[in-house]
Amino acid sequence: MTHWTAWTAVSLALLATPALAQTHDDHGMQDHGDHSMHHGDDQAGHSDHAGASMRSALGPYAMSRDASGTSWQPDASLHGGVHGEAAGWRWMGHALFNGTYAWSDGPRGDEKAFLAGMVMGAARRDVGTDGTLNLRAMLSPDPFMGSNGYPLLLAAGESADGVTPLVDRQHPHDLFMELSASYAHRLDESGAVFIYAGLPGEPAFGPPAFMHRMSAMDSPEAPITHHWLDSTHITFGVLTAGYIRDNWKIEVSQFRGREPDNSRFDIETGELDSTSLRVSWNPNQNWSLQASWADVESPEALHPDDDEERWSASAIYTQRLANDGWWSATLAASTKDHGHGEMLDAWLAEAALHPNDRWTFFARAEAIETEELGGAGVQDAARLSLGAIRDFRIGPNTVLGVGAAAQQHFVSDGLETSYDGDPAGAMGFVRLKIG
């Protein structure tokens, strides 16, 4: 691709965002341990401090390390939610909705207004002296945007009608994004074993799903690398077993390989025919690293005879700043082999800067090798997105935000005619965050 040099420079620039107060808040990240929900502003004091000394439901470490499914993020991650206790259960809840207008240029572009987001809840209780039971649910309004999703140039995957592939659009997520249960047994002060089951749930593959990464969660759009890195985050049938020792974790999943069908309101079932393995390491409170592999059986209903073997690796860095600020960056790469003799690569670099409780700035650069956008053989495509959101606190646990994002797309020579060059795009959105 002629744009590789430029995109590599952008990637390095995103990850080199200056740590404005790099030595400011390296103390006591264990004191901000309550996770499982989307990050919140520090001004909502009881949200962040309700679980100030809580440990993860999966092992002897701060809950702030937990992300989507059983994935890890840096301990320095900041999260909030509405918390409470009743009848021996500790619970938390959170909701986020984006009302978005998306527009993209060129003959393959489109425009649409839609609602996306999630409602999340979790409840946990101790079992004996060393066990923890955790229940988690996440629902999404995405199905109400319509079966053809929203305009997202260079994206591909799944189908609106079970017959035609969705291309240059992001598919809606299912109503039920996660219904899971886990049980963890502490072995000693630094070790634990756990089992996690979901219908749906997320197997042990890749970095945290994009809507749970601090570097991405303020952006209203999905990455075009979604079907390389984290499309398995809604899997209808997952069983994961893991072992934790200090800052290391190894886990294996058996799961249903088929991606969700175009019926977005149901619960699907099927054989657990696919396998994944992930190793995670948090060397300190600011870093989270993972490498993973998956053998996915027949993921696409439109190509039922095609299996995929996937590999991924990622690094996430999160740093607290002065004035209740933070910044976070993710670098991830993945490759997949679907048996056609081609290895299809993808990479992503994204970052977000939250200098205070009012503003967040975010950026993403990503590139893919794909056969799904047209043209002869494998084609290259890349995308750059920049945006910002301004938040206004309207209640103790409620924040209203107004934001915008702009995108520039780059395609290889084999796609330039159909896209009429390198098209642009934009999004405007209003966000309501509770918890």
N, C-alpha and C positions, 0 to 999 in steps of 0.2 A: 504494500500500500504506500502511495506517495506521501501520506500524511503521518507515517509511523514516527518520524523524527520529531515532528511538532507535538504529537500526542505524548511521546515519552517525556518531553520537556514539561508539558502540562502536568503529567502525573507526578513528576518529581517536585514541581512547584506546589502542588496540593499538599503533598506529604511534608513539605518543608515549611508549612505555615508557622510563623514564629511563636514559640511558647512564651507569651508575654509575661508570664509569671511562673516560669518553669519550676522554681524552687519554692513557690508560695505555699502550696497545699499538699505537700508530700506526706503529711502526717495523717494518721488515723482514718484512712478510707474505710476501715471496718465500721466506723461510726455512722456511715451513710449506707447501711447495708440493705435497706428494704427495697427490693426490686419488684419484678414480675409485671410492672406496669411501665407505661411510657414515661419519659423523663418529665419532670415538672419544674417550675420556677422555685428557687429557694424561698421566695417570699411566702409561699404556702407552707409555713413552718411545720405545722403538725403533720403534713403529708410526708415530709422527708424524715422527721424525727420520730414518727410513730414506731418505726421498726429500727431505731438507731442502733440497737445492739443485736438485732436478729441475725441468725445464721441462715444459710441457704437450706431449702427443704431437701436438697440432694447431697449435701456433704458439709464438712466442717470448715466453711469459709463464708465470707460475707455474701449476703443475698445480692448485692450489687453486681456480682460477677455473673449471675445467671441472665441469660437472654432468651431468645425464642427456643421452644423445644427444650433440649438439654444442652444447647450451645453456651459458650462462654464469651464474655466481653471483659474489658479491663475492670478491676476492682474500683477504679476511680470513677466509674460511670455513675451518673446522677439520675435517680428515678424517684418518682412520687406516686401518689395514689391516695384514695380515701381508705382509711384503715379502721378496724374495729375488732372486738372479741365478743363471742357469745357461745355459751354451752360448751366450753372447752375448745372451740374453733377460733383461729385467728384468720380474718378475712381481709381482702383488699379489693378495690375496684377502680376502674378507670374507663373513660370514654373519650373518643376523638373523632371529629367529623370534619371533612374538607368539602366545602362547596366550591367546585372548580369549573372554570371555563378554559378549554384547551383549543388551540388553533395551530395548524401546521400548513406550510406553504407548498406550492408545487402541484403537479397533476395527481400525485398520490396523497396529498394532504387532505385535511378535513377539519371541522370544528364541532365542538359539542360542550354543553353544560351538563355536569353530573355531580353526584354525591358519592363520596367514598369515605372509608374510615373503619373504626372498630370499636366494639364494646368488650371489655375484658373483666374477668373476675377470677379470684383464686381463694381457696380456703384450705387451711392446713391444721393438723393437730398432731400431738405426740402420740406415739404408740409404744408403750412400755418406757424404759429408760433410754433406749438407744435408737428407736425407730421414729420416722416421720412420714405421715401420709399427706399428700398434697393433691388437691383437685383443681383443675384449671379449665376455664372456658373462654373462648373468644368468638364473637360473632361480628359480621360485617354487613353494611347496607349495600355493598357492591352489586348484588344481583338486581337491584331495582334500577340500575343505570341502563339495563338492557343487555341482551346476550352478546352484542358485538362490542362491548366495552367502550373504550375511549381512544381518540386518535393518539398514536405514539409512533412516529416515523422510525423505521428500522427494527421495530419489534415484530416478533412472530412467535406462534405457539398456540396450541389448542384450537378450538373451533367454536363458532357461534351457533351452528346448526347441525353439527355432527357430520357434515359433508364437506364444507369449504373451509380451508385453513384461514385463521385470522392473521392477516399480514398488515403491517403498519398500524396496528392497534394493540392495546393492552387488554387482555381478557379480564372480565370481572372475577373477583375471588368469590368463593362459595359463601353462602350464609353462615355455615358452620366452619370456621377456620381452625378451631381446636376444641376438642372435648377430650381431656386427658386426665390420667391419674398416675401418680408415682409413689413408690415406697423406697425410702433410703434407710440403711442400717449403718450406724456409726461403728467402725471397728476400733478406733482409738482417737486421740486428739487430732490426728492428721490424716486419717484414712476412713473411707466409707465405700460401700457398694450400694447400687441402686438399680431399680427397674422402673421403666416408664412405658406406658401404653396409651395409645391415642386412636380415636376414631371420630374425627381425623386427628392427626398429630404430625410431628416433624421428626424424621429419622436423623441419625448422626451423620450428616453430610454438609460440608460447606461452612461458611461463616454464618452468624445470625441472619435471619431473613431481613430484607432491606428496611421494612417498616419498624424494626426493632433496633437498628444500628443508630447510635447517636449521630454519626456522620451523615445519615440519610433520612432520619425520621421527620425532619422538618420539610423535606421536599415532597410535593404532592404527586410526583410521578414515579413510576416503576423504572428500574434500569433495563436497558435492552439486553444486558447480560443475565437477566433473571433466570432464563432457562438453562444456563450453565451453572450458576452458583447456588440458587436457593428456590427453584421451582418446586422442590419437594417439601416446602414448608406446610403445604396442605396435602397430606397423604391419608387416604382412607384405609387405614390399617397399619399401625406401627407398633413394634415391640422392641425396646432398647434396653440393654443391660450395660452397666458401666462400673468402673473401678477408679477411685480417686485416691491419690497419695500426694500430700502436700499440694504443690501447684501444678501437678500433672493429672491428666484424665485420659483414659482409654475407654472407648465404648463401641459396641457393635449393635447394629439394628437389622431386623428382618422386617420387611415392609412390602406393601402392595405397590408394584411399579407403575401401574396405569395412572396417569394424571386424571384429575376430576373431569367428568364429562360436561356437556353443555347444559345439563339440568343443575342449576346452581342452588336449589333449595333442599336437596335431599341428602340422605346419608347413604353412601355407597359401601359395598362390601366386596370382598374377593380374597383370593389366596395371597398369602404373604410370600411372594415369589422372588423378592429382590433383597440384596444384602448391601450393607455399607459398614465402613470402619472409619473411625476418626480418632486422632490423637490431638489433644489440646494441651497448651502450656502457657501459664501466666507467670513469666519470670519475675515480674514485680507488679505493683498496683496500677501501672500505666499501660502495660502491654498485654495483649492477648493474641496468641498464635495458634493456628490449627493447620493440619494437613489431613485430607480425607480421600476416600475411594468409595465408589459405589458401582455395583453391577445391577442395572435397572432393566427389568424385563418389560418389554412392550409398552413404553411410556406413552406413546401417541396412538390414540384410537384410529387416526387416519392412516397410520403405518403400523399395523399390529404385528408384522413380522420383524420389525426393526427393534433390536435390543440396544442398549447403550452402556458403555463403560465410561465412567466419569472420574476425574481426579480434580482436586482443588487444593489450594493453599491460600492462606490469608494472614494478614497482620493488622491489628487494630491498635491505635495509640490514642489515649484520652488523657487530657491534662486539665486540672482545675486551675482557674485564674483568679485574680483579685476581683472584688465586687461581685461575688457570686457567679462569676463567669466560668466558661470552659471552652475547650476546643477538642475536636475528635477527628481522626483521619483513618481511613481504611484503604488498604491496597490488597486486591484479591485477583487471583488468576485461576482459570479452569480450562480443562480440555475434555472433549468427549469424542468417543469413537462409536459410531452407530453401524459399523460393519460394512460400510461402502468403500473402504479403502482410504478414507480421508480422516485425519485428526483435525477437529474443528476447535480452535483456540478462542479464548475470550479473556480480557482483563478489564479491571475497573480500578479507578482511583477516585476517592471522594473525601470531602472534608466539610466540616461545619464549625463555625466560630460563633459563640454566644457570649459577647463581651459584657452583657448586663441582662437584667430581667426583662428588657423591652425588645431587643433586636437579636435576630439570628441570621447569619449569612451562610449560604451553602453552595457547594460546587461539586460537579461530577464530570469526569472524563472516562470514557469507556470505548472499547473496540471489540468487534467480533469477526469471526470467519464463519460464513453461513451459506447454505444452499437454498434457503427458504424465501429469499427476497426477489428471486428471478435472476436472469442472466444465465450464462453458460458456466456450469461448474461452480466451484467455491468462489464467493465474492467477499470482499472486505468492506466493512462499514464501521463508522465511528461517530461519536456523538459527544458534544460538550454542552453542559447545562450549568447556568449560574442563576442564583436567586436569593431572595431575602424575605423575611417576615417580621412584621412589627406587632408585638403583643400588647394587649390592654387587659389588665386584671379587672374583672367585673364582679368578683365574689371571692370568698375565702378559698374555694377550690375550683374556680371557673375563670378561664382565660379566653378572650376573643382575639384572634390574630388576623391581619390582612397582609397578604403576600403576593409576590409575582416571581416568575422564572422565565428565562429565555434560553432557547436551544439553538445550536448550530449543528447541522448534520454533514457528514463527509462520506462519499461513496466512491467505490473503485470505478474504473472506466466502463466495466460491463454493466453498471447500473446507472450511469450518469444520464443516459437518454430517458429512461423511464421516470427518473426523479427530476429531470430538467436541471441538472447540475447538483449543487449542494444546498438543499433547502433549509430554511429557518423555521422556528416554531416559538410559541409563547404560551404561558399559562398565567391566569390570575385566579386567586383563591381566597376564601374566607374560612378560617379554622375556628372551631369551638372545641376547647379542651376542658374536660372535667376530671379533676383528680391530679 
